């Protein structure tokens, strides 16, 4: 999506980049809130005793470790369905419409290409919380973090600027992947400690 919504592309489509990007960010936030809130609501259907039991916590920690192992393979994506918003939206609709659509898909996370198991981990942890407020906070953070790289396009005025942004994003890919892996390992450790004390 980073390449689809740039000042150059938006100008060519007679759209305003700032408006499309704002819609994209808000759509991603809304998608994150939706997935986090929904997961927490589903989690709340499980009794607190079962959700907070030692066996549940160990199972969640094991799933997080499995996710970490999958991410350590350093593949471009993890097992998921290959669904993307139709690129034809870019020529059919106004910028803010496809901005919201692409953003919501990105923020919801489970309906797009999944590049890290942290997507599954965010949903799992929101469900484990069983608290709508916690689920919304997890989802909002997830949605915003996924969409913030779009702001790198702010200074793009020509093709060279666009290529520089892509090079910068590629340079940040490995450090971002490392942060995701550390977060998975840290979450697994925290859940295991909670299991130990339960």
Secondary structure, 3 states (H helix, E strand, C coil): CCCCCCHHHHHHCCCCHHHHHHHHHHHHHHHHHHHHHHHHHHHHCCCHHHHCCHHHHHHHHHHHHHHHHHHCCCCCCCCCCCCCCCCCHHHHCCHHHHHHHHHHHHHHCCCCCCCCCHHHHHHHHHHHHCCHHHHHHHHHHHHHHHHHHHHHHHHCCCHHHHHHHHHHHHHHHHHHHHHHHHHHHHHHHHHHHHHHHC
